[in-house]
Amino acid sequence: MKNPVRWLLRVPVPWVFVLAYLVGAALERRVRLGLGLSVPRAASLTVGVVLLAAGAVIAGWGLPIFHRVGTTTVPGQSSDRLVTWGPYRFTRNPMYVGLTLAYLGEAALLRQLWPLPLLVLVLAYVQWMVIPLEESRLREAFGEDYTAYCGQVRRWL
């Protein structure tokens, strides 16, 4: 039986984050929870800016590396080069870590709560659908080198 969520793999992962956030923002407009008001506005702005900026830097750091070495950023496509430097020294998925931080930063900046449960769904999708596909392709392409890399660097943080 085909996996019913497999069609999502055609959607670039950054867009999955964006679309989930937009759905959360729409829910926020329709169904106010009122819990965000207990956090001082200055605190949510500060936390939001820091998280959004850190996320953008981390997510963006990997892109020029991939372009420089001429390998793909598309899940499921075969990579030409195993990237283990830059942010990939700290996490095997810095772009997803960065997108997550940016998402949280946006929610803090806008003081929105509804996007948060949707982020859990996005991360579950990335963890159990996207990353396993990427890892299987990387194991096929790089074998023991990739296995050794996985032993040294964690999937997330």
C-alpha positions in Angstrom: 0.0 0.0 0.0 1.3 3.5 -0.9 2.0 5.9 1.9 -0.8 8.6 1.7 1.6 11.4 2.9 4.3 10.5 0.3 2.9 13.2 -2.1 4.1 15.8 0.4 7.6 14.9 -0.6 7.0 16.9 -3.8 6.6 20.0 -1.7 10.0 21.7 -0.8 10.4 21.3 2.9 10.8 25.1 3.5 7.3 25.5 2.0 5.9 22.8 4.3 7.1 25.0 7.2 5.6 28.2 5.6 2.3 26.6 4.7 1.9 25.1 8.2 2.6 28.5 9.7 0.1 30.2 7.5 -2.6 27.7 8.6 -1.6 28.3 12.2 -1.9 32.1 11.6 -5.3 31.7 10.0 -6.4 29.6 13.0 -5.0 32.3 15.3 -7.3 34.9 13.6 -10.3 32.7 13.9 -9.9 31.2 17.4 -8.0 33.3 19.8 -6.5 31.4 22.8 -5.6 34.6 24.7 -2.6 32.9 26.3 0.0 34.9 24.5 -1.0 38.0 26.4 0.7 36.8 29.6 4.2 37.3 28.1 5.4 40.9 28.1 5.5 42.3 24.5 9.2 43.3 24.9 10.2 39.8 25.9 8.3 38.1 23.0 9.8 40.6 20.6 13.4 40.0 21.9 13.0 36.2 21.8 11.3 36.4 18.4 14.1 38.5 16.8 16.8 36.3 18.3 15.2 33.0 17.2 14.2 34.3 13.8 17.7 35.7 13.1 19.5 32.6 14.4 17.2 30.4 12.4 17.8 32.4 9.2 21.6 32.3 9.7 21.6 28.6 10.4 19.2 27.6 7.6 21.0 29.9 5.2 24.5 28.8 6.1 24.2 25.4 4.4 22.8 26.7 1.1 26.0 28.3 -0.3 28.0 25.3 0.8 25.7 23.0 -1.2 25.8 25.3 -4.2 29.6 25.7 -4.0 30.2 22.0 -4.2 27.4 21.5 -6.7 25.2 19.1 -4.8 21.4 19.1 -4.3 19.3 20.4 -1.5 16.2 18.5 -2.8 15.1 15.6 -0.5 15.2 12.3 -2.3 17.6 13.3 -5.0 21.1 11.8 -5.0 23.9 14.0 -3.6 27.2 14.3 -5.5 29.2 15.2 -2.4 28.9 14.5 1.3 29.0 17.8 3.2 30.4 17.5 6.7 31.8 21.0 7.3 30.2 24.3 8.3 27.0 23.8 10.2 27.1 20.1 9.3 29.8 19.7 12.0 27.1 20.3 14.6 24.0 18.7 13.1 23.2 16.6 10.1 20.2 18.8 9.4 21.1 22.4 10.0 18.5 23.7 7.4 15.7 22.0 9.3 17.1 23.2 12.7 17.2 26.8 11.3 13.7 26.6 9.8 12.4 25.4 13.2 14.1 28.3 15.0 12.8 30.8 12.5 9.3 29.4 12.8 9.4 29.7 16.6 10.8 33.2 16.3 8.0 34.3 14.0 5.5 32.8 16.4 7.1 34.8 19.3 7.3 38.0 17.3 3.6 37.8 16.3 2.6 36.4 19.7 0.8 33.5 18.1 0.2 30.1 19.7 -1.8 28.2 17.0 1.3 27.7 14.8 3.0 25.7 17.5 1.0 22.5 17.4 1.3 22.6 13.6 5.1 22.8 14.0 5.0 19.5 15.9 3.2 18.0 12.9 5.8 19.4 10.5 8.7 18.1 12.6 7.1 14.7 12.8 6.8 14.7 9.0 10.4 15.8 8.6 11.7 13.3 11.2 9.8 10.2 9.9 9.3 10.9 6.2 11.8 13.4 4.8 15.0 12.6 6.8 14.7 8.8 6.4 14.5 9.2 2.6 17.4 11.6 2.6 19.5 9.3 4.8 18.8 6.2 2.7 20.0 8.1 -0.4 23.1 9.3 1.4 23.9 5.8 2.6 23.5 4.5 -0.9 25.8 7.2 -2.3 28.4 7.4 0.4 28.3 4.1 2.3 30.7 3.8 5.2 31.7 7.5 5.0 28.1 8.5 5.7 27.7 5.8 8.4 30.8 7.2 10.2 29.5 10.7 9.8 26.2 9.7 11.5 28.2 8.2 14.3 29.9 11.5 14.9 27.1 14.1 14.3 23.6 14.0 15.7 20.5 14.1 13.4 19.2 17.3 15.1 21.3 18.8 17.9 
